[in-house]
Amino acid sequence: MKIGFDNDKYLQLQSQKIFERVNEFGGKLYLEFGGKLFDDYHASRVLPGFMPDSKVVMLSQMRDKVEIVFVISAIDIAQNKLRSDVGITYDEDVLRLYDLLTNRGLYVGSIVISQFSKENTSAVKFQRKLESHGIKVYRHYHIDGYPSDVAHIVSEDGFGKNDYIETTRNIVVVTAPGPGSGKMATCLSQMYHDSLCGIKSGYAKYETFPIWNLPLNHPVNIAYEAATADLNDINMIDPWHMQAYGLSAVNYNRDVEVFPVLNAIFAKVLGNTPYKSPTDMGVNMVGYCISDDDACIEASKQEIIRRYLLAKVAARKGQLSYAIADKLQLMMSRLNLEENDRKVLVEARKHEQMSGCHSAAIELPDGRIACGKKSDLLSSAAATLLNAVKALANLPDVNLIAPSALEPIQRLKTESLGDIATELRCDEALIALTVSASVNPMAGLAVEQLTKLRGCQMHLTTIPSHADAKILRKLGLQVTSDDKYSCKQVYFS
């Protein structure tokens, strides 16, 4: 992978910018963190060299001054909203991130449940669960007229009915498991309550994308549109910034549309409007840290194709409208892209045509392609994984796992566990490979290669089973597939 981003420079510039903004407000800053806080895989894909945990590393460098507040919507809890990139619900992700951050020595002060109502039994149970672990929980409520009715919002019946979050640090990072959780409203509510207590505080937004100082149609910014296609986010030139400074800056429609209302809220809470544009609110320094623009352009093009393929699969599963896939296809056409510009897709389909079986392909770090096909013993994903680690270990094309070792596992699956699928999936094949390593040195060498697959591209000619998809995700592979099932079963595990 060609590096296109200077991560060390980013850590330095970003922390410096945040401290500058804290000083501008006289001491206390509510910093809304957009995007993923801990594992920003989208950023690492479109900005090769950006580390997925960069934001947490940066916060760790200023841990004595930082407090983290999580916000989760009660509506998302009730609907079991899923974070698709890690395969867990939003409430589970809050618990996961709480553990990850506290284990890194960061202080998570509390968790806010927004849009709370006592009738939402799922939210009530989640609050009890958090409190049973000694975690502070605050409730914020639906406010009629938000965000347009400023007089009502900034009143006792608006922000005034929310719980006041007790914080002890100068930088309060407000983050969430996903969009629409209520981060900005939480920050504004806190500023309202601070003003009643005579505490001077301010607000800033840390959103990695779109990158404000890249051109509107730069592939990195188009890739952000692709990532949020289902949210109807649209990149646009910030008209407020152009009016105030005569300079072009890229922002997205929601921030531009809500800015006049935000300014009115700032004026009512703070007595003044500290920002002249939504771009002014941001502290993002990512655009200053791109070291190889061509590398980021190519990576972003691949991400747009990847998002399109994922959308087609989601539509086939009934999880997304086909209109989203059509929208992504239009984005591809803006950059003269097509499916066949994804190398592993071409190789997987070619292998399927030659073998007559469902197939998959992985592009190894050195550019070689490893392919595999479905058989009576292995799923196409499992076969390709085994071929990939063999290639990485420079092993001959031999069976690393004896068929005699696989057959008892198959019998256990079908006869004892009642599994319809006879072929071994990725987790089962990897366990068998690990067991084989005790008697087969080549299998041991193959197991050692698994970590090298992180970040590699993979394509399957059929939708992977849930079990295979989970393992491929844990291995860090960037997986796409054709939008067809491997069988005609309605229940597909």
PyMOL commands that set and color helices and strands:
alter all, ss='L'
color gray80, all
select helices_A, chain A and resi 7-24+41-46+54-61+63-65+74-78+90-103+121-132+150-153+159-161+183-196+219-227+229-231+239-245+253-270+278-281+286-289+293-316+322-334+339-341+343-355+380-392+403-416+426-436+441-447+450-453+466-474
alter helices_A, ss='H'
color red, helices_A
select strands_A, chain A and resi 28-33+66-73+82-83+88-89+107-114+137-139+171-175+201-206+235-237+250-252+359-363+369-373+457-460+478-481
alter strands_A, ss='S'
color yellow, strands_A
deselect
rebuild
show_as cartoon
